[in-house]
Amino acid sequence: MPQEALKDAIDDLDRRVIAALQLNGRAPWSAVGRWVGASETTAQRRYTALRERGLLRVSGTLELDRTREGSSMMVRVQTRPGRGLEAAARFSESPDVRFVAVVTGSADLVVDFVARDNAEMMRMLFTDLPATDLITSTEVVPVIRSFTSAAMWDTGLLPPEAAADLRPAPSPGDRTDRDRAPQALTPLEQEIAGALREDGRTQVSVLARRLNRAESSVARAMDRLISRGILRFRTLVEPSLLGFDAEFMVWLSIEPGKLDAAGRQLAGHPGTKFLSAATGRFNLIGHMVLPRRADLHPYTSDVIGSLPGLIASDVTLHLATLKYSWHRMDRPV
């Protein structure tokens, strides 16, 4: 849907409901209603209507660098002229692919693969890579550590007090060293994570029936995942719906000794949705939004330009997102 049509598809109350769910995808409707200025029933009804129209989805997501469920590889793809959309569609069909965006700049596509181990990584990149007949080159950027994830992004559409109220208390996993060894999930935890990926607002009682498990066991396992900082809930929505017309990725080369400082500084910017350390030509990569494309000019000079240890930078501007957090964005929920 064109950006102008998207903006007209919802009103300010819808945007506030989305903003509240971005802060906490499982927030009680009573709390959502309180912060958006509507009744509990109205807030829930607005969410249901948006979901049925395919404009948003609440999804449970795993923090991969805290588990043994896989690691992320961002692949910058160059395609044959005029074949980018066809290649993007093929990548979107792959069960190994978590994210696909059509971009402009130094790449045509950005594709996020998730691999469990080196053997699976080789299969994805060298044996089963989709659309090889349409590709002229690829550059693989393995993600090694997250500074901030999209589930933690604050749209800024609600006051700061809303985040303090709606978001769960910081988990021990947020307060302790993120470099500790990743933790393996139990079979039950894997089942829960898989079900919540489809619908992050599924009630525990419904989830237990669906998995044929005791409700108390499901509740305890879910609480463990959340308290360990492994499972988060994010609201998938086109940024332009919320007034962010510029969506882009930054690809940065930072002096190794200043990478942590640069990452922490950029993670604190309100437009940063996702930021991770990586390996290769770019060692810091991020997914960003700004209100207008014109804002990119001061952003590159004032935000990127002020990062400690900056050696080089690149920006790829999003034209369309086909797949987001495992979900096709061009299909009904």
KEKE-3310 file (N, C-alpha, C; in steps of 0.2 Angstrom, whole numbers, plus 5000, padded with zeros to 4 digits):
npx = (5004:5003:5012:5005:4992:4993:4994:4982:4974:4973:4969:4973:4970:4971:4985:4990:4987:4994:5007:5007:5006:5018:5027:5024:5019:5010:5003:4990:4973:4967:4977:4982:4971:4971:4982:4980:4969:4956:4942:4944:4938:4937:4950:4954:4946:4950:4963:4960:4953:4963:4972:4965:4964:4977:4987:4994:5004:5006:5020:5029:5046:5063:5078:5091:5105:5105:5102:5103:5097:5100:5110:5111:5113:5116:5113:5119:5112:5115:5106:5102:5099:5082:5077:5075:5063:5058:5068:5067:5055:5057:5066:5059:5050:5058:5060:5071:5074:5072:5070:5066:5070:5068:5079:5088:5103:5119:5116:5104:5095:5091:5094:5090:5096:5094:5104:5108:5120:5137:5137:5124:5124:5133:5125:5114:5120:5128:5123:5109:5104:5092:5086:5097:5100:5096:5105:5119:5129:5134:5135:5140:5136:5139:5130:5135:5132:5119:5115:5103:5086:5072:5061:5062:5061:5055:5041:5039:5027:5019:5019:5034:5031:5022:5030:5037:5026:5020:5029:5037:5045:5063:5072:5083:5092:5093:5101:5112:5128:5129:5137:5137:5137:5126:5109:5102:5085:5072:5062:5048:5049:5053:5042:5032:5038:5037:5023:5020:5026:5018:5006:5008:4999:4992:4983:4988:4980:4974:4985:4990:4980:4981:4994:4993:4997:4999:4992:4998:5012:5015:5013:5024:5035:5034:5036:5049:5056:5054:5059:5072:5076:5075:5064:5054:5041:5035:5028:5023:5023:5021:5032:5029:5015:5015:5021:5034:5043:5055:5064:5078:5094:5109:5127:5141:5158:5169:5182:5190:5193:5184:5171:5161:5158:5153:5142:5134:5131:5124:5114:5106:5099:5083:5078:5083:5080:5085:5101:5117:5132:5144:5153:5166:5167:5159:5156:5146:5130:5113:5095:5085:5073:5066:5057:5056:5063:5071:5077:5088:5099:5104:5105:5115:5126:5126:5123:5128:5140:5146:5150:5161:5177:5173:5176:5171:5155:5139:5123:5108:5093:5076:5064:5053:5047:5046:5046:5046:5052:5050:5038:5027:5024:5015:5004:4988:4985)
npy = (4994:5011:5025:5036:5032:5023:5031:5037:5026:5024:5032:5044:5038:5025:5025:5028:5016:5007:5011:5009:4995:4993:4996:4986:4971:4962:4970:4973:4976:4985:4994:4998:5005:5015:5023:5027:5035:5029:5018:5001:4992:4998:5000:4987:4983:4992:4987:4974:4976:4982:4972:4962:4969:4967:4976:4976:4966:4957:4949:4936:4936:4929:4932:4930:4930:4926:4913:4896:4895:4899:4910:4926:4932:4945:4949:4957:4961:4961:4962:4957:4969:4976:4965:4964:4964:4952:4943:4946:4942:4928:4926:4929:4918:4908:4897:4899:4912:4927:4941:4952:4966:4977:4988:5004:5011:5006:4992:4981:4972:4968:4954:4944:4930:4915:4904:4888:4883:4881:4872:4873:4886:4886:4878:4886:4898:4893:4882:4881:4894:4906:4912:4912:4914:4926:4935:4945:4948:4945:4950:4945:4948:4944:4944:4947:4952:4960:4977:4984:4979:4978:4975:4983:4996:5013:5022:5035:5041:5041:5047:5047:5041:5032:5021:5017:5012:5002:4993:4978:4974:4977:4963:4950:4946:4958:4965:4959:4953:4953:4944:4932:4914:4907:4901:4885:4881:4872:4858:4862:4875:4879:4875:4884:4897:4895:4895:4908:4916:4917:4923:4934:4938:4928:4920:4912:4901:4897:4894:4883:4874:4872:4867:4856:4855:4857:4870:4877:4873:4879:4892:4894:4891:4901:4912:4910:4912:4925:4932:4929:4937:4932:4930:4941:4953:4960:4973:4972:4983:4994:5007:5019:5021:5026:5038:5039:5041:5039:5025:5015:5007:5007:5005:5003:5006:5004:5009:4996:4996:5006:5002:4997:5009:5017:5009:5009:5023:5025:5017:5023:5033:5040:5036:5023:5007:4994:4987:4981:4973:4967:4957:4958:4969:4979:4983:4987:4988:4994:4996:5009:5023:5038:5054:5061:5059:5070:5072:5064:5070:5079:5069:5060:5068:5074:5063:5050:5055:5060:5049:5039:5034:5032:5026:5023:5024:5019:5020:5012:5014:5010:5003:4995:4983:4966:4955:4952:4949:4935:4935:4937:4952:4956:4949:4943:4943)
npz = (5000:4996:5004:5007:5007:5017:5028:5028:5032:5045:5062:5074:5087:5084:5081:5093:5100:5094:5097:5111:5111:5105:5115:5125:5120:5125:5135:5147:5142:5149:5154:5142:5137:5146:5144:5131:5130:5130:5132:5139:5131:5119:5115:5114:5103:5093:5091:5086:5074:5067:5066:5059:5047:5043:5046:5057:5068:5083:5089:5097:5100:5099:5107:5099:5102:5115:5116:5110:5098:5086:5074:5067:5050:5041:5024:5011:4995:4978:4963:4946:4934:4935:4941:4955:4963:4960:4964:4978:4982:4980:4990:5001:5002:5008:5022:5030:5031:5039:5037:5024:5014:5001:4995:4991:4985:4989:4989:4983:4989:5006:5016:5030:5036:5047:5055:5062:5064:5058:5048:5043:5039:5029:5020:5017:5011:5001:4995:4995:4992:4988:4972:4964:4951:4948:4955:4956:4965:4982:4999:5015:5032:5047:5062:5078:5091:5100:5102:5104:5102:5090:5098:5109:5105:5106:5101:5103:5103:5114:5131:5141:5154:5150:5145:5156:5164:5156:5151:5155:5171:5171:5166:5174:5164:5157:5166:5169:5163:5145:5138:5143:5141:5128:5132:5131:5125:5132:5126:5129:5130:5117:5110:5115:5112:5098:5096:5101:5092:5081:5086:5097:5108:5112:5125:5140:5144:5132:5125:5132:5130:5116:5115:5122:5135:5153:5160:5171:5169:5157:5160:5169:5161:5151:5159:5163:5151:5148:5160:5159:5149:5136:5128:5119:5116:5101:5091:5075:5061:5048:5047:5042:5045:5057:5056:5051:5038:5033:5032:5035:5033:5042:5039:5046:5049:5062:5073:5081:5095:5099:5097:5106:5113:5103:5098:5110:5111:5098:5100:5109:5102:5097:5085:5082:5079:5079:5083:5080:5084:5072:5060:5048:5034:5038:5055:5063:5063:5059:5060:5056:5059:5053:5054:5041:5024:5021:5034:5034:5030:5041:5050:5046:5047:5060:5069:5064:5061:5073:5080:5090:5084:5071:5055:5041:5033:5027:5019:5017:5009:5013:5002:5001:5013:5013:5021:5038:5054:5052:5046:5032:5025:5016:5016:5023:5040)
capx = (5000:5007:5013:5000:4986:4994:4993:4975:4971:4971:4968:4977:4969:4975:4992:4992:4986:5000:5013:5007:5008:5026:5030:5023:5014:5006:5001:4983:4970:4965:4983:4983:4966:4972:4987:4978:4963:4950:4940:4948:4934:4938:4957:4954:4942:4954:4968:4957:4952:4970:4975:4961:4966:4984:4991:4999:5004:5010:5024:5034:5053:5068:5084:5096:5112:5105:5099:5106:5092:5103:5113:5109:5118:5113:5116:5117:5112:5115:5103:5102:5094:5075:5075:5076:5057:5057:5072:5065:5049:5059:5069:5053:5047:5062:5059:5078:5074:5068:5068:5068:5069:5070:5082:5091:5109:5124:5113:5097:5091:5094:5091:5092:5096:5096:5107:5109:5127:5141:5134:5117:5126:5135:5120:5110:5124:5132:5119:5101:5103:5087:5086:5104:5100:5095:5110:5126:5134:5132:5140:5137:5138:5137:5128:5138:5130:5114:5115:5096:5082:5066:5056:5063:5060:5049:5039:5039:5020:5016:5024:5039:5028:5019:5035:5038:5021:5018:5034:5039:5051:5069:5074:5090:5096:5095:5105:5119:5133:5126:5142:5137:5135:5119:5106:5097:5078:5069:5056:5042:5050:5053:5035:5029:5041:5035:5016:5019:5028:5012:5002:5011:4994:4988:4982:4991:4975:4973:4991:4991:4976:4984:5000:4991:5001:4996:4992:5004:5018:5016:5014:5030:5040:5034:5039:5056:5059:5053:5063:5079:5077:5076:5058:5051:5035:5036:5023:5026:5019:5024:5034:5025:5009:5017:5023:5041:5043:5062:5066:5084:5099:5116:5132:5147:5165:5171:5188:5188:5193:5178:5165:5156:5156:5149:5136:5130:5129:5119:5108:5102:5095:5076:5076:5086:5075:5089:5108:5121:5139:5145:5160:5167:5169:5155:5156:5141:5124:5107:5089:5083:5068:5066:5050:5056:5069:5076:5081:5094:5105:5107:5107:5122:5132:5126:5122:5133:5147:5148:5151:5168:5180:5170:5180:5167:5148:5135:5116:5103:5086:5071:5059:5048:5048:5042:5046:5048:5052:5048:5031:5026:5020:5011:4999:4984:4987)
capy = (5000:5017:5028:5041:5028:5020:5036:5038:5020:5024:5038:5045:5033:5018:5025:5027:5009:5003:5014:5006:4988:4992:4996:4979:4968:4959:4974:4972:4981:4991:4998:5001:5010:5021:5028:5030:5039:5026:5012:4995:4989:5002:4999:4980:4983:4995:4982:4968:4979:4983:4965:4959:4972:4965:4982:4975:4959:4956:4943:4934:4935:4926:4936:4925:4930:4924:4907:4892:4894:4901:4916:4930:4934:4950:4948:4963:4957:4965:4958:4959:4975:4975:4958:4964:4962:4945:4940:4947:4937:4921:4925:4929:4911:4903:4897:4901:4920:4931:4948:4954:4972:4980:4995:5008:5013:5001:4986:4980:4969:4966:4948:4941:4923:4913:4898:4885:4881:4882:4867:4876:4892:4884:4876:4892:4902:4890:4876:4882:4901:4907:4917:4913:4916:4934:4938:4947:4948:4946:4952:4942:4952:4940:4948:4944:4954:4965:4983:4985:4975:4981:4975:4988:5003:5017:5026:5042:5044:5041:5050:5043:5038:5026:5016:5015:5008:4997:4988:4974:4976:4974:4956:4949:4946:4965:4969:4956:4953:4949:4940:4925:4908:4907:4896:4881:4880:4866:4857:4865:4883:4880:4875:4891:4902:4895:4897:4915:4919:4918:4927:4936:4940:4922:4919:4906:4895:4895:4891:4877:4869:4871:4863:4850:4855:4859:4878:4880:4872:4884:4899:4894:4891:4907:4917:4909:4915:4932:4934:4928:4941:4928:4931:4948:4954:4966:4974:4972:4988:4998:5013:5025:5021:5030:5045:5038:5040:5037:5019:5014:5003:5010:5000:5007:5003:5008:5007:4990:4999:5011:4999:4997:5015:5019:5005:5012:5030:5025:5013:5028:5038:5038:5032:5017:5001:4988:4989:4975:4972:4962:4956:4960:4976:4983:4980:4990:4989:4996:4997:5015:5027:5046:5056:5062:5058:5075:5071:5060:5074:5081:5063:5057:5073:5075:5057:5046:5059:5061:5042:5038:5029:5031:5025:5024:5023:5018:5020:5009:5017:5005:5005:4990:4977:4960:4950:4955:4944:4928:4935:4940:4959:4957:4944:4944:4940)
capz = (5000:4996:5010:5008:5008:5024:5033:5029:5034:5053:5065:5080:5092:5081:5082:5101:5102:5091:5101:5117:5110:5104:5122:5128:5115:5130:5140:5148:5138:5154:5154:5135:5136:5151:5141:5124:5131:5128:5136:5138:5126:5113:5114:5111:5097:5088:5089:5082:5068:5064:5065:5054:5041:5041:5047:5063:5071:5089:5088:5102:5096:5103:5107:5097:5105:5122:5115:5105:5093:5079:5074:5061:5045:5036:5017:5006:4989:4971:4958:4939:4933:4934:4944:4962:4966:4959:4969:4985:4983:4981:4997:5006:5003:5011:5029:5033:5030:5044:5035:5017:5012:4995:4997:4986:4987:4988:4988:4980:4994:5013:5018:5036:5037:5053:5054:5069:5065:5052:5042:5041:5036:5022:5016:5015:5007:4995:4992:4994:4991:4983:4967:4962:4944:4948:4959:4953:4970:4989:5005:5021:5038:5052:5068:5084:5098:5100:5107:5106:5097:5088:5103:5114:5102:5109:5095:5106:5102:5121:5136:5144:5159:5148:5144:5163:5166:5152:5150:5161:5175:5168:5168:5176:5158:5155:5171:5169:5157:5139:5135:5146:5136:5127:5135:5127:5127:5133:5121:5130:5129:5110:5108:5117:5107:5091:5095:5102:5086:5077:5089:5104:5113:5114:5132:5143:5144:5125:5123:5135:5126:5109:5115:5126:5141:5159:5160:5176:5166:5151:5163:5172:5156:5148:5164:5163:5145:5149:5165:5157:5143:5130:5124:5120:5111:5097:5086:5068:5058:5044:5051:5039:5048:5064:5054:5050:5031:5031:5035:5032:5037:5042:5039:5049:5050:5068:5076:5086:5102:5101:5094:5111:5114:5097:5099:5115:5109:5093:5102:5113:5097:5097:5078:5082:5080:5080:5082:5082:5082:5067:5058:5041:5032:5043:5061:5067:5058:5062:5056:5059:5056:5054:5051:5034:5021:5022:5040:5033:5030:5048:5054:5044:5049:5067:5073:5062:5061:5080:5083:5091:5080:5064:5049:5035:5034:5021:5021:5012:5011:5012:4997:5003:5017:5011:5027:5045:5059:5050:5044:5026:5026:5010:5016:5029:5047)
cpx = (5004:5007:5007:4993:4987:4992:4986:4971:4969:4971:4973:4976:4972:4982:4994:4992:4992:5006:5013:5009:5016:5030:5030:5017:5009:5003:4993:4979:4968:4971:4983:4978:4968:4977:4985:4972:4957:4948:4944:4944:4936:4945:4958:4951:4946:4960:4966:4956:4958:4973:4971:4962:4973:4988:4996:4999:5008:5014:5029:5041:5058:5074:5089:5102:5111:5102:5104:5102:5094:5106:5111:5114:5114:5117:5114:5118:5111:5111:5104:5097:5087:5073:5074:5069:5056:5062:5070:5059:5052:5063:5064:5050:5052:5061:5066:5078:5070:5066:5070:5066:5072:5073:5086:5098:5115:5122:5106:5092:5095:5090:5094:5091:5097:5098:5109:5117:5131:5139:5128:5119:5128:5130:5116:5114:5127:5128:5112:5100:5098:5089:5093:5105:5099:5100:5116:5131:5131:5137:5137:5140:5135:5136:5131:5135:5125:5115:5108:5092:5076:5061:5057:5063:5054:5048:5040:5032:5016:5021:5029:5036:5025:5024:5036:5033:5019:5023:5036:5045:5057:5071:5081:5094:5097:5100:5112:5122:5129:5130:5142:5135:5128:5116:5101:5090:5076:5064:5050:5043:5050:5046:5031:5032:5038:5028:5016:5022:5023:5007:5004:5006:4990:4988:4985:4986:4974:4979:4992:4987:4979:4990:4999:4996:4997:4997:4998:5011:5020:5017:5021:5036:5040:5037:5046:5059:5059:5058:5070:5081:5078:5070:5055:5045:5036:5030:5025:5021:5024:5026:5030:5018:5009:5020:5031:5041:5050:5064:5073:5089:5106:5121:5138:5153:5168:5178:5187:5188:5187:5172:5160:5154:5151:5142:5131:5127:5123:5113:5103:5098:5088:5074:5079:5081:5079:5096:5112:5128:5140:5152:5160:5169:5165:5154:5151:5135:5118:5101:5086:5077:5069:5059:5050:5063:5074:5080:5087:5100:5108:5109:5114:5127:5132:5126:5128:5140:5150:5150:5159:5171:5177:5175:5176:5160:5144:5127:5112:5096:5081:5066:5052:5051:5044:5041:5049:5047:5048:5041:5031:5022:5015:5005:4995:4987:4983)
cpy = (5006:5021:5032:5037:5025:5025:5037:5032:5020:5031:5039:5040:5026:5019:5025:5020:5005:5005:5010:4999:4988:4992:4989:4976:4964:4963:4973:4978:4987:4996:5002:5007:5016:5026:5030:5034:5036:5021:5006:4991:4992:5000:4992:4980:4986:4990:4976:4970:4980:4977:4962:4962:4971:4971:4981:4968:4959:4949:4942:4932:4933:4931:4931:4924:4928:4916:4903:4890:4896:4908:4920:4932:4939:4950:4954:4960:4962:4960:4961:4965:4973:4968:4958:4962:4955:4941:4941:4943:4930:4921:4925:4922:4906:4903:4898:4909:4923:4938:4949:4961:4974:4987:4998:5010:5008:4994:4986:4977:4968:4960:4946:4934:4921:4906:4895:4884:4882:4878:4870:4882:4891:4882:4882:4897:4899:4885:4878:4890:4903:4912:4918:4915:4923:4938:4939:4947:4948:4948:4950:4946:4948:4945:4944:4946:4960:4971:4984:4981:4979:4981:4980:4995:5006:5022:5033:5045:5044:5044:5045:5039:5031:5020:5013:5010:5002:4991:4984:4976:4973:4967:4955:4949:4953:4968:4965:4956:4949:4944:4933:4920:4908:4901:4892:4881:4873:4864:4861:4873:4884:4880:4882:4896:4902:4897:4905:4919:4921:4923:4929:4937:4934:4921:4912:4900:4893:4891:4884:4872:4867:4866:4856:4849:4858:4867:4880:4879:4877:4890:4899:4895:4898:4913:4916:4913:4922:4935:4934:4933:4938:4929:4938:4948:4961:4967:4976:4977:4992:5005:5019:5026:5026:5036:5045:5036:5038:5031:5017:5010:5007:5004:5004:5003:5007:5005:5002:4992:5003:5008:4999:5004:5018:5016:5008:5019:5029:5022:5018:5033:5035:5035:5026:5011:4995:4990:4983:4976:4967:4961:4957:4967:4981:4980:4983:4991:4990:4997:5004:5018:5034:5048:5058:5060:5064:5075:5067:5064:5076:5074:5060:5062:5073:5069:5052:5049:5060:5054:5042:5033:5028:5031:5026:5022:5022:5017:5016:5011:5011:5008:5001:4985:4971:4955:4953:4950:4938:4929:4939:4946:4960:4952:4945:4941:4934)
cpz = (5000:5002:5012:5010:5015:5029:5034:5031:5041:5055:5071:5085:5090:5083:5089:5103:5100:5095:5108:5117:5108:5110:5125:5124:5119:5135:5141:5144:5143:5154:5147:5135:5141:5147:5134:5124:5129:5133:5134:5132:5119:5111:5111:5104:5091:5086:5085:5075:5064:5062:5059:5047:5039:5042:5053:5065:5078:5089:5094:5098:5101:5102:5105:5100:5113:5122:5111:5099:5086:5080:5067:5057:5040:5029:5013:4999:4983:4966:4951:4939:4932:4938:4952:4965:4966:4964:4976:4986:4984:4988:5002:5007:5007:5019:5033:5034:5035:5042:5028:5016:5005:4996:4990:4989:4985:4987:4986:4985:5001:5015:5025:5036:5044:5053:5061:5070:5058:5046:5039:5037:5029:5017:5013:5010:5001:4992:4990:4994:4986:4978:4964:4955:4943:4951:4955:4959:4977:4994:5011:5027:5044:5058:5074:5091:5096:5105:5109:5100:5096:5094:5108:5111:5105:5103:5097:5105:5109:5126:5139:5150:5157:5147:5151:5166:5162:5151:5156:5165:5171:5171:5170:5170:5156:5160:5171:5163:5151:5136:5138:5140:5135:5130:5130:5129:5128:5128:5122:5128:5121:5107:5109:5113:5100:5090:5096:5096:5081:5080:5096:5109:5115:5122:5134:5142:5137:5123:5126:5132:5119:5109:5119:5132:5147:5159:5165:5173:5161:5154:5166:5167:5153:5153:5164:5157:5145:5154:5163:5151:5136:5125:5125:5115:5108:5092:5079:5064:5054:5047:5048:5042:5055:5062:5053:5042:5029:5035:5031:5036:5037:5043:5041:5050:5056:5070:5081:5093:5104:5099:5100:5113:5109:5097:5104:5114:5104:5095:5106:5108:5097:5090:5077:5084:5082:5079:5084:5080:5077:5065:5050:5040:5036:5050:5066:5062:5062:5057:5060:5055:5058:5051:5043:5031:5021:5029:5040:5033:5036:5052:5052:5046:5056:5071:5071:5063:5068:5083:5084:5087:5073:5059:5042:5037:5027:5023:5015:5014:5009:5007:4999:5008:5015:5017:5033:5050:5058:5046:5037:5027:5021:5010:5023:5035:5048)
residu = (MET:PRO:GLN:GLU:ALA:LEU:LYS:ASP:ALA:ILE:ASP:ASP:LEU:ASP:ARG:ARG:VAL:ILE:ALA:ALA:LEU:GLN:LEU:ASN:GLY:ARG:ALA:PRO:TRP:SER:ALA:VAL:GLY:ARG:TRP:VAL:GLY:ALA:SER:GLU:THR:THR:ALA:GLN:ARG:ARG:TYR:THR:ALA:LEU:ARG:GLU:ARG:GLY:LEU:LEU:ARG:VAL:SER:GLY:THR:LEU:GLU:LEU:ASP:ARG:THR:ARG:GLU:GLY:SER:SER:MET:MET:VAL:ARG:VAL:GLN:THR:ARG:PRO:GLY:ARG:GLY:LEU:GLU:ALA:ALA:ALA:ARG:PHE:SER:GLU:SER:PRO:ASP:VAL:ARG:PHE:VAL:ALA:VAL:VAL:THR:GLY:SER:ALA:ASP:LEU:VAL:VAL:ASP:PHE:VAL:ALA:ARG:ASP:ASN:ALA:GLU:MET:MET:ARG:MET:LEU:PHE:THR:ASP:LEU:PRO:ALA:THR:ASP:LEU:ILE:THR:SER:THR:GLU:VAL:VAL:PRO:VAL:ILE:ARG:SER:PHE:THR:SER:ALA:ALA:MET:TRP:ASP:THR:GLY:LEU:LEU:PRO:PRO:GLU:ALA:ALA:ALA:ASP:LEU:ARG:PRO:ALA:PRO:SER:PRO:GLY:ASP:ARG:THR:ASP:ARG:ASP:ARG:ALA:PRO:GLN:ALA:LEU:THR:PRO:LEU:GLU:GLN:GLU:ILE:ALA:GLY:ALA:LEU:ARG:GLU:ASP:GLY:ARG:THR:GLN:VAL:SER:VAL:LEU:ALA:ARG:ARG:LEU:ASN:ARG:ALA:GLU:SER:SER:VAL:ALA:ARG:ALA:MET:ASP:ARG:LEU:ILE:SER:ARG:GLY:ILE:LEU:ARG:PHE:ARG:THR:LEU:VAL:GLU:PRO:SER:LEU:LEU:GLY:PHE:ASP:ALA:GLU:PHE:MET:VAL:TRP:LEU:SER:ILE:GLU:PRO:GLY:LYS:LEU:ASP:ALA:ALA:GLY:ARG:GLN:LEU:ALA:GLY:HIS:PRO:GLY:THR:LYS:PHE:LEU:SER:ALA:ALA:THR:GLY:ARG:PHE:ASN:LEU:ILE:GLY:HIS:MET:VAL:LEU:PRO:ARG:ARG:ALA:ASP:LEU:HIS:PRO:TYR:THR:SER:ASP:VAL:ILE:GLY:SER:LEU:PRO:GLY:LEU:ILE:ALA:SER:ASP:VAL:THR:LEU:HIS:LEU:ALA:THR:LEU:LYS:TYR:SER:TRP:HIS:ARG:MET:ASP:ARG:PRO:VAL)
# end
